């Protein structure tokens, strides 16, 4: 029964640190990771059922992508300026992260992983900040929300490319993309064909609707695993396919609680699995690399935001607010790193330590930037006007 004790340790520690984070008005994600680090292999090593806890955490990632897929709106892509906005955010931040990765001595693959982690903002922190700070009425809020949607699209592509590279070679990328695309099309067509059959099942008031949801999620994930297709990508498009089933929309809220629980366990399990070396964390090279990474990441979001604000909104200050709102990093950076580590291809201690420390720091700093985006934008404009003649 040791797994029950492990679950008690996980839930109680996450509850305590989660409440502390909420009280301090900080993002809870770093708190859950820190709890895993303290109680896992790098800390007191209190967990014994590592594989069981990690397995529960993987369910959290799948449910997260399922949730995002359900909320995703493909129609927004065609609106004017949307593609430019998304591409500007991607190229500025991805290229900056990749260049820094190569500069500090990472391999091209590790630099790709680092660049992906640097590019992706935390949708959970960004959207929550807009709501909690009553920023949804501002003109740039729609742009910020769209950037989170666009990053979801790029995330799916990055995961395909990453898993293709790590499981084979560059030549396998077109094959993997084609296989993934065919399986996605199969899911979309199948759900559409079966919608008249499954729609009444979602309207029942017993356990059948929840069982059906998880049967679809786990069933398609199992098939994806056999086909060497990313389960999280499949979950994303399954959520998108089910969003077209009207009766499912009323039931969807019931799955959010499951998502929140298992995703919390995922962050804990991510922290508990790795043995961080103090000599790596305390070395001057690591501190310099982390400082450069954080500085570059913040500057990158402000630069891309400024370009977007000036081009789309005709206002540099609006763009700087966009940069402030999109500074937080969190769940997706960890998901990408977890996928890479799960492929067991020898990710370096430097990259692992960098991304974990990076997410913990920027999720906290980013929450501050997002909360005070208006004030930061005004202050930066005043500073720019003083510098320019």
Wavefront OBJ file of the C-alpha trace (Angstrom):
o trace
v 0.000 0.000 0.000
v 3.007 2.310 -0.358
v 1.414 3.982 -3.372
v -1.351 5.331 -1.079
v 1.277 6.886 1.165
v 2.963 8.367 -1.910
v -0.341 9.838 -3.109
v -0.906 11.293 0.362
v 2.565 12.896 0.266
v 1.962 14.282 -3.235
v -1.495 15.723 -2.567
v -0.767 17.125 0.899
v 2.497 18.797 -0.150
v 0.926 20.234 -3.322
v -2.089 21.414 -1.325
v 0.107 23.220 1.183
v 2.354 24.896 -1.393
v -0.583 25.556 -3.719
v -2.461 27.398 -0.960
v 0.684 29.364 -0.123
v 1.040 30.358 -3.796
v -2.579 31.469 -4.026
v -2.217 33.450 -0.794
v 0.875 35.186 -2.185
v -0.898 35.645 -5.550
v 1.782 33.700 -7.395
v 1.533 30.968 -10.010
v 1.180 27.523 -8.451
v 3.164 25.666 -11.142
v 6.643 26.386 -9.676
v 5.354 25.429 -6.230
v 4.344 21.962 -7.446
v 7.693 21.471 -9.196
v 9.580 22.576 -6.082
v 7.515 20.147 -3.985
v 8.602 17.321 -6.306
v 12.245 18.379 -6.131
v 12.217 18.572 -2.325
v 10.442 15.252 -1.765
v 11.852 13.316 -4.728
v 15.262 12.049 -5.791
v 16.973 15.418 -5.423
v 15.641 15.998 -1.910
v 14.402 13.784 0.916
v 13.552 10.881 -1.426
v 10.254 10.170 0.353
v 8.531 8.797 -2.769
v 8.834 5.057 -3.405
v 6.310 4.452 -6.234
v 8.052 6.700 -8.732
v 6.664 4.989 -11.831
v 3.099 5.077 -10.497
v 3.220 8.806 -9.708
v 4.883 9.525 -13.052
v 2.185 7.532 -14.842
v -0.521 9.633 -13.183
v 1.372 12.738 -14.252
v 1.342 11.655 -17.895
v -2.453 11.486 -17.708
v -2.362 15.156 -16.668
v -0.466 16.163 -19.821
v -2.889 14.238 -22.035
v -5.904 15.850 -20.332
v -4.274 19.293 -20.628
v -3.906 18.929 -24.391
v -7.434 17.500 -24.639
v -8.733 20.581 -22.814
v -6.781 22.976 -25.060
v -8.024 21.177 -28.165
v -11.617 21.584 -27.014
v -11.132 25.322 -26.458
v -9.242 25.829 -29.731
v -10.912 27.801 -32.546
v -9.518 27.162 -36.030
v -11.696 29.890 -37.578
v -9.651 32.645 -35.944
v -6.614 31.865 -38.110
v -8.097 33.578 -41.183
v -8.699 36.942 -39.477
v -6.450 39.839 -40.687
v -3.102 40.161 -38.960
v -3.410 36.896 -37.032
v -0.782 34.934 -38.975
v 1.646 37.887 -38.903
v 1.178 38.242 -35.151
v 1.802 34.571 -34.448
v 4.776 34.260 -36.800
v 6.457 37.373 -35.376
v 6.187 35.997 -31.841
v 7.551 32.630 -32.978
v 10.526 33.761 -35.057
v 11.787 36.429 -32.645
v 11.695 34.205 -29.564
v 12.534 30.826 -31.104
v 15.578 32.137 -32.983
v 16.801 33.941 -29.860
v 16.519 30.771 -27.761
v 18.141 28.557 -30.394
v 21.058 30.976 -30.877
v 21.706 31.178 -27.148
v 21.566 27.383 -26.862
v 24.316 26.979 -29.452
v 26.316 29.795 -27.863
v 26.435 28.093 -24.439
v 27.567 24.801 -25.960
v 24.353 22.784 -26.342
v 23.939 20.375 -29.237
v 21.578 21.431 -32.088
v 18.886 19.084 -30.706
v 19.243 20.488 -27.186
v 19.236 24.032 -28.600
v 15.978 23.143 -30.398
v 14.441 21.966 -27.117
v 15.660 25.096 -25.311
v 14.305 27.370 -28.077
v 10.924 25.627 -27.896
v 10.814 26.104 -24.123
v 11.794 29.774 -24.490
v 9.177 30.491 -27.162
v 6.108 28.961 -25.497
v 4.346 31.177 -22.936
v 2.176 29.768 -20.174
v -1.435 29.937 -21.365
v -2.665 29.152 -17.854
v -0.786 32.053 -16.242
v -1.369 34.520 -19.106
v -5.128 33.969 -19.433
v -5.599 33.823 -15.651
v -3.736 37.124 -15.295
v -5.929 38.809 -17.909
v -9.068 37.655 -16.109
v -7.947 38.296 -12.530
v -6.568 41.758 -13.340
v -9.613 42.677 -15.482
v -7.577 43.210 -18.646
v -9.939 41.490 -21.095
v -11.558 44.833 -21.952
v -8.284 46.245 -23.298
v -7.734 46.252 -27.097
v -4.606 44.102 -26.893
v -6.330 41.342 -24.883
v -7.684 39.705 -28.051
v -4.175 39.728 -29.532
v -2.735 38.116 -26.411
v -5.396 35.406 -26.402
v -4.736 34.741 -30.087
v -0.995 34.417 -29.413
v -1.781 31.687 -26.879
v -3.910 29.921 -29.512
v -1.191 30.227 -32.159
v 1.368 28.846 -29.735
v -0.905 25.821 -29.249
v -0.680 25.158 -33.000
v 3.105 25.546 -33.028
v 3.384 23.377 -29.915
v 1.712 20.500 -31.760
v 4.137 20.926 -34.678
v 7.168 21.193 -32.380
v 6.157 17.987 -30.601
v 5.897 16.128 -33.931
v 9.302 17.404 -35.064
v 10.890 16.692 -31.682
v 9.594 13.131 -31.402
v 10.568 12.471 -35.038
v 14.142 13.648 -34.542
v 14.596 11.811 -31.258
v 13.130 8.526 -32.508
v 14.987 8.383 -35.786
v 16.552 10.930 -38.071
v 15.722 14.111 -39.928
v 14.692 12.014 -42.912
v 11.905 10.494 -40.806
v 10.217 13.827 -40.134
v 8.054 13.809 -43.325
v 7.036 10.202 -42.587
v 6.150 11.012 -38.987
v 4.253 14.136 -40.021
v 2.303 12.168 -42.644
v 1.516 9.372 -40.188
v 0.408 11.855 -37.541
v -1.708 13.784 -40.044
v -3.437 10.625 -41.290
v -4.237 9.516 -37.763
v -5.615 12.968 -36.904
v -7.810 12.941 -40.018
v -9.010 9.449 -39.044
v -10.010 10.723 -35.581
v -11.799 13.800 -36.944
v -13.731 11.782 -39.539
v -14.587 8.983 -37.089
v -15.913 11.360 -34.404
v -17.957 13.183 -37.028
v -19.438 9.927 -38.316
v -20.226 8.692 -34.816
v -21.521 12.011 -33.454
v -25.181 10.974 -33.789
v -24.432 7.785 -31.859
v -22.282 9.229 -29.057
v -24.218 12.486 -28.578
v -27.110 10.803 -26.675
v -24.567 9.008 -24.461
v -23.197 12.364 -23.291
v -26.707 13.387 -22.189
v -27.092 10.558 -19.678
v -27.044 11.402 -15.955
v -25.039 8.369 -14.809
v -21.367 7.362 -15.051
v -21.514 6.502 -18.771
v -20.602 9.989 -20.125
v -17.394 10.218 -18.047
v -16.472 6.623 -18.916
v -17.008 7.398 -22.606
v -14.751 10.473 -22.461
v -11.901 8.611 -20.822
v -12.400 5.568 -23.052
v -11.942 7.805 -26.097
v -8.937 9.631 -24.618
v -7.104 6.543 -23.387
v -8.142 4.395 -26.355
v -6.813 6.785 -28.987
v -3.718 7.512 -26.847
v -2.956 3.783 -26.683
v -3.279 3.466 -30.460
v -1.058 6.538 -30.928
v 1.583 4.985 -28.675
v 1.578 1.818 -30.793
v 1.913 3.872 -33.981
v 4.750 5.960 -32.447
v 2.614 9.090 -32.707
v 2.601 11.670 -29.913
v -0.271 10.970 -27.505
v -0.535 14.627 -26.531
v -1.067 15.710 -30.146
v -3.771 13.082 -30.553
v -5.448 14.290 -27.342
v -5.388 17.862 -28.669
v -7.226 16.996 -31.884
v -9.600 14.598 -30.124
v -10.671 17.490 -27.906
v -11.109 19.646 -30.993
v -13.204 16.941 -32.688
v -15.475 16.476 -29.649
v -16.027 20.235 -29.370
v -18.328 19.860 -32.389
v -20.605 17.475 -30.487
v -23.159 19.783 -28.846
v -24.123 17.516 -25.970
v -20.455 17.191 -24.988
v -20.100 20.909 -24.261
v -22.388 20.744 -21.231
v -20.385 17.814 -19.859
v -16.942 19.257 -20.525
v -16.730 21.110 -17.213
v -16.766 17.796 -15.363
v -13.441 16.813 -16.948
v -11.650 20.015 -15.889
v -11.344 18.851 -12.278
v -9.666 15.653 -13.458
v -7.320 17.721 -15.617
v -6.350 19.995 -12.729
v -5.680 17.073 -10.378
v -3.558 15.006 -12.745
v -1.735 18.047 -14.110
v -0.715 18.997 -10.565
v 0.653 15.466 -10.128
v 2.509 15.882 -13.449
v 4.382 18.963 -12.233
v 5.207 17.212 -8.977
v 6.361 14.073 -10.806
v 8.531 16.150 -13.134
v 10.378 17.634 -10.171
v 10.668 14.351 -8.256
v 12.249 12.302 -11.059
v 15.516 14.124 -11.541
v 18.628 14.285 -9.418
v 20.017 17.761 -9.820
v 23.678 18.193 -9.039
v 24.549 21.060 -6.729
v 27.862 21.615 -8.485
v 25.980 22.239 -11.734
v 23.483 24.656 -10.165
v 26.179 26.576 -8.269
v 28.700 26.856 -11.097
v 29.442 30.287 -12.536
v 28.764 29.056 -16.079
v 25.278 27.863 -15.130
v 24.417 31.118 -13.344
v 25.611 33.166 -16.339
v 23.712 30.956 -18.797
v 20.502 31.160 -16.728
v 20.817 34.938 -16.345
v 21.356 35.325 -20.094
v 18.414 33.023 -20.840
v 16.008 34.910 -18.578
v 17.157 38.314 -19.856
v 16.922 37.233 -23.496
v 13.493 35.697 -22.959
v 12.036 38.833 -21.406
v 13.578 41.061 -24.080
v 12.372 38.710 -26.817
v 8.726 38.954 -25.739
v 8.947 42.747 -25.476
v 10.592 43.035 -28.927
v 8.021 40.780 -30.608
v 5.247 42.549 -28.694
v 6.524 45.953 -29.821
v 6.582 44.847 -33.465
v 3.068 43.417 -33.167
v 1.730 46.479 -31.345
v 3.185 48.947 -33.851
v 2.040 46.933 -36.892
v -1.361 45.629 -35.781
v -2.513 48.231 -33.242
v -0.489 51.233 -34.403
v 0.783 51.727 -30.843
v 4.179 50.915 -29.395
v 2.827 51.127 -25.841
v 0.116 48.576 -26.645
v 2.807 46.276 -28.024
v 4.896 46.624 -24.873
v 1.860 45.598 -22.830
v 1.484 42.543 -25.080
v 5.116 41.704 -24.316
v 4.528 42.061 -20.575
v 1.405 39.875 -20.632
v 3.141 37.052 -22.555
v 6.312 36.914 -20.435
v 5.241 34.018 -18.125
v 6.558 30.536 -18.973
v 5.197 27.380 -17.419
v 3.393 24.181 -18.289
v 4.289 23.853 -21.975
v 8.011 24.361 -21.439
v 7.918 21.530 -18.915
v 5.795 19.349 -21.227
v 8.332 19.740 -24.039
v 11.242 18.889 -21.773
v 9.348 15.931 -20.287
v 8.700 14.538 -23.784
v 12.388 14.900 -24.619
v 13.479 13.202 -21.390
v 10.928 10.435 -21.918
v 12.562 9.541 -25.231
v 15.706 8.613 -23.242
v 18.253 10.120 -25.604
v 20.641 11.561 -23.042
v 19.512 15.118 -22.341
v 22.364 16.943 -20.634
v 22.264 17.997 -16.981
v 22.862 21.595 -18.101
v 19.756 21.712 -20.302
v 17.580 19.982 -17.699
v 18.685 22.284 -14.889
v 18.404 25.371 -17.089
v 14.810 24.742 -18.156
v 13.586 23.788 -14.672
v 15.173 26.842 -13.025
v 14.047 28.995 -15.956
v 10.392 27.951 -15.629
v 10.352 28.385 -11.857
v 11.822 31.901 -12.067
v 9.907 33.143 -15.124
v 6.576 31.797 -13.944
v 6.994 34.000 -10.867
v 8.540 37.005 -12.630
v 6.141 36.609 -15.545
v 3.131 36.710 -13.228
v 4.412 40.062 -11.922
v 4.947 41.399 -15.453
v 1.470 40.261 -16.537
v -0.147 41.790 -13.453
v 1.542 45.172 -13.929
v 1.573 45.178 -17.749
v -0.077 48.600 -18.050
v 2.324 50.280 -15.651
v 5.329 48.593 -17.269
v 4.190 49.674 -20.738
v 3.763 53.308 -19.670
v 7.108 53.358 -17.840
v 8.950 51.926 -20.840
v 7.355 54.468 -23.187
v 8.435 57.324 -20.891
v 11.970 55.926 -20.849
v 12.042 55.520 -24.641
v 10.773 59.083 -25.181
v 13.510 60.431 -22.922
v 16.217 58.517 -24.804
v 14.988 59.496 -28.265
v 15.361 63.100 -29.436
l 1 2 3 4 5 6 7 8 9 10 11 12 13 14 15 16 17 18 19 20 21 22 23 24 25 26 27 28 29 30 31 32 33 34 35 36 37 38 39 40 41 42 43 44 45 46 47 48 49 50 51 52 53 54 55 56 57 58 59 60 61 62 63 64 65 66 67 68 69 70 71 72 73 74 75 76 77 78 79 80 81 82 83 84 85 86 87 88 89 90 91 92 93 94 95 96 97 98 99 100 101 102 103 104 105 106 107 108 109 110 111 112 113 114 115 116 117 118 119 120 121 122 123 124 125 126 127 128 129 130 131 132 133 134 135 136 137 138 139 140 141 142 143 144 145 146 147 148 149 150 151 152 153 154 155 156 157 158 159 160 161 162 163 164 165 166 167 168 169 170 171 172 173 174 175 176 177 178 179 180 181 182 183 184 185 186 187 188 189 190 191 192 193 194 195 196 197 198 199 200 201 202 203 204 205 206 207 208 209 210 211 212 213 214 215 216 217 218 219 220 221 222 223 224 225 226 227 228 229 230 231 232 233 234 235 236 237 238 239 240 241 242 243 244 245 246 247 248 249 250 251 252 253 254 255 256 257 258 259 260 261 262 263 264 265 266 267 268 269 270 271 272 273 274 275 276 277 278 279 280 281 282 283 284 285 286 287 288 289 290 291 292 293 294 295 296 297 298 299 300 301 302 303 304 305 306 307 308 309 310 311 312 313 314 315 316 317 318 319 320 321 322 323 324 325 326 327 328 329 330 331 332 333 334 335 336 337 338 339 340 341 342 343 344 345 346 347 348 349 350 351 352 353 354 355 356 357 358 359 360 361 362 363 364 365 366 367 368 369 370 371 372 373 374 375 376 377 378 379 380 381 382 383 384 385 386 387 388 389
